[in-house]
Amino acid sequence: MVSRRVVASIGWVLALYSLYVEDKVAHRNDPSFDSPEEEPFKALCDIEAIGASCSAVFALPEGKLLSFLGVVPQGHALDVPNAFLGLLYYSLVLLFGSSYFTTFMGYYSSMIMKLVSLAAMTTSVFLAYKLTTLRELCILCWTTHAINLYLVISYHCIQPKPSRPAVVLTSKNKTS
């Protein structure tokens, strides 16, 4: 089975790339960001042959879910792209996956990640529904939805193997 940390790392990289694409698309018509000699920006996930366009999807109102749902007003400091929320989520998965943090937090670490992964999957289901109703193909979006599905299944259905306690050598159990 693939490690949560590996899957979360892939999600983290994809979220970072999504932020890059969103920034480039947002400043596409701003001459202060691009020099006139540069070719127009085209995202790797914009594939005309199959009708896929992540940059078009990122520009939709649903691309900033917190303001779309009315949690924060548009233009607020917390009106961030979904990719930024994904970056935070995958960072949490990586942080809570570290052995130090798990040892320190114990049971609470597991419960927090179960809740956070469930929230991430809920938003993925909502956004996937919106993609299908809008008939938009976003390969990057569907990949992150698959990553979120894997992570929620791994937190809720797959129990980690219990680790064996470390043997501490003391003068009583040392053999000479």
C-alpha positions in Angstrom: 0.0 0.0 0.0 1.2 3.5 -0.8 2.1 5.6 2.1 -0.1 8.6 3.1 3.0 10.7 3.1 3.8 9.9 -0.5 0.2 10.6 -1.6 0.1 13.8 0.4 3.4 14.9 -1.1 1.9 14.4 -4.6 -1.2 16.4 -3.5 1.1 19.2 -2.1 3.0 19.5 -5.4 -0.2 19.6 -7.4 -1.7 22.2 -5.1 1.4 24.3 -5.4 1.2 24.0 -9.2 -2.4 25.0 -9.1 -1.6 28.1 -7.2 1.1 28.9 -9.8 -1.4 28.4 -12.6 -4.1 30.6 -10.9 -1.6 33.4 -10.3 -0.4 33.3 -14.0 -4.0 33.3 -15.2 -5.1 36.1 -12.9 -2.3 38.3 -14.2 -2.5 37.1 -17.8 -3.6 40.6 -19.1 -1.4 42.6 -16.7 1.7 43.9 -18.7 3.7 44.5 -15.5 3.9 40.7 -14.9 5.0 39.4 -18.3 7.5 40.8 -20.7 6.3 41.4 -24.2 8.8 38.9 -25.6 7.4 36.0 -23.6 4.9 33.6 -25.1 1.4 33.6 -23.6 1.1 31.3 -20.6 -0.3 27.9 -21.2 -0.8 25.5 -18.3 0.4 21.9 -18.6 -3.1 20.8 -17.6 -4.8 22.8 -20.4 -5.0 20.1 -23.1 -7.1 21.2 -26.1 -7.1 17.8 -27.7 -9.4 16.4 -25.0 -11.1 19.6 -24.0 -9.4 19.8 -20.6 -8.7 23.2 -19.0 -7.7 23.6 -15.4 -7.0 27.4 -15.9 -10.7 27.9 -17.0 -11.9 26.0 -13.9 -9.7 27.9 -11.5 -11.3 31.2 -12.8 -14.8 30.0 -11.9 -16.4 31.4 -8.7 -16.2 27.9 -7.2 -12.4 28.3 -7.4 -12.6 30.2 -4.1 -14.9 28.0 -2.2 -14.9 30.1 1.1 -16.3 33.1 -0.6 -18.5 31.0 -3.0 -20.2 29.5 0.0 -20.4 32.8 1.8 -18.1 31.8 4.7 -16.0 35.0 4.0 -16.8 38.0 1.8 -15.2 38.3 -1.7 -11.9 40.1 -1.5 -11.4 39.2 2.2 -7.9 38.1 3.3 -9.3 34.6 3.8 -10.8 34.5 0.3 -8.1 32.2 -0.9 -8.1 29.8 -3.8 -9.0 26.1 -3.2 -5.5 25.2 -4.1 -4.2 27.1 -1.0 -6.7 25.2 1.2 -5.4 22.0 -0.4 -1.8 23.0 0.3 -2.8 23.5 4.0 -4.5 20.1 4.1 -1.7 18.2 2.5 0.8 19.9 4.9 -1.4 18.8 7.8 -1.3 15.2 6.5 2.5 15.4 6.2 2.8 17.0 9.7 0.4 14.6 11.4 2.1 11.7 9.6 5.4 12.4 11.3 6.3 9.9 14.0 7.2 12.7 16.5 3.9 14.5 16.1 1.9 11.2 16.3 3.7 10.2 19.4 3.2 13.6 21.0 -0.5 13.9 20.1 -1.4 10.2 20.1 -5.2 9.5 19.8 -6.0 13.2 19.1 -3.8 13.2 16.1 -5.8 10.3 14.6 -9.2 11.9 15.4 -8.1 15.3 14.0 -7.0 13.8 10.8 -10.1 11.7 10.4 -12.2 14.9 10.7 -10.0 17.0 8.5 -9.8 14.2 5.8 -13.6 13.9 5.9 -14.0 17.7 5.4 -11.6 17.6 2.5 -13.5 14.7 0.9 -16.8 16.5 1.4 -15.4 19.6 -0.5 -14.1 17.3 -3.2 -17.5 15.7 -3.7 -19.1 19.1 -3.9 -16.5 20.4 -6.4 -16.6 17.2 -8.4 -20.4 17.6 -8.6 -19.9 21.2 -9.8 -17.4 20.0 -12.5 -19.8 17.5 -13.9 -22.8 19.9 -13.9 -20.7 22.6 -15.6 -19.3 19.9 -18.0 -15.8 21.0 -17.3 -12.8 18.7 -17.6 -10.0 19.5 -15.2 -7.5 16.7 -14.9 -5.7 18.4 -12.0 -8.9 18.7 -10.1 -9.9 15.1 -10.6 -6.4 14.0 -9.6 -6.7 15.9 -6.3 -10.2 14.5 -5.7 -8.7 11.0 -6.2 -5.9 11.8 -3.7 -8.5 13.1 -1.2 -10.5 9.9 -1.7 -7.4 7.8 -1.0 -6.6 9.8 2.1 -10.1 9.6 3.6 -10.2 5.9 3.0 -6.8 5.4 4.5 -7.8 7.4 7.6 -11.2 5.7 8.1 -10.9 2.2 6.8 -7.2 1.1 6.9 -5.8 0.6 10.4 -2.1 1.1 10.7 -0.1 -1.9 11.9 0.8 -1.4 15.6 4.4 -0.6 16.0 6.6 -2.7 18.2 7.9 -1.0 21.3 11.6 -0.1 21.1 13.9 -2.2 23.2 16.0 0.0 25.5 19.3 -1.4 26.5 20.0 -1.0 30.2 22.6 -2.6 32.4 20.0 -5.3 33.4 19.4 -6.6 29.9 22.8 -6.0 28.3 24.8 -9.2 27.5 28.5 -9.0 27.5 
